[in-house]
């Protein structure tokens, strides 16, 4: 891949500036957000030492070097006829029950076959362009493997209204998850900042300093005894990348099937395979579903409240768990 090499020497006038601010001013055509991402991903070197803190203060005469990969241009999304489970629609908004496996918008590795391609085919050219030409209508996202409700804007006015609701946290979003173990207390709140992991820059993590404020309220719906599993519901107060997955993993109760944040919890799948092997095999993704969405319509002012059932793979998982024998304790299988 072609790369652009940047070599900067800090002047006396710039002494003490934040690294991200300094580089965004020195490098034309590169946003501060992208500069920050490069820093956090360990791509910036100062006097041959890797720097990963955007807030690092530069010093005069320091030499800053980094290489900027040239990102191949991704074609403008085209309409594609992809079946959508539309649960609400008017001339301003559309709410879709997204299946697991469907990527929200085009990006590297997923140039098409996304929710955006389906929305363009369904809504035409009216979708809001505020999010950029690769993300028309998109106001928020769900991970590829997370299923559930997602709202999109059909025009710019609706986009601004929805964005305002998200900013003010005036939307109620509830997710259903199946986790390993029993979380204590059964009902509670997690307030832990989330930022880029220092160990694996492709992952997010709870961080002691820096990161972004993240708040998740949860309640235990059911303990799936005798197996070390529970059904919980989480209400997001903020919408950080992988927030629920990261918070639950941090508490030691990762989401069943999470290939990224499962950690040691994934080993429990093998430990319990005697009784749960069939159930685990059918759930090839994190057991996380955006089950309900409630907000005041940004244009009409009407209250919108949508709730969906669990998708079939999660329902089948729970059914198999219910019927699975607990071979570790035969008495419990009576």
Order of alpha helices (4+ residues) and beta strands (2+ residues): beta-alpha-alpha-beta-beta-beta-beta-beta-alpha-beta-alpha-beta-beta-beta-beta-beta-beta-alpha-alpha-alpha-beta-beta-alpha
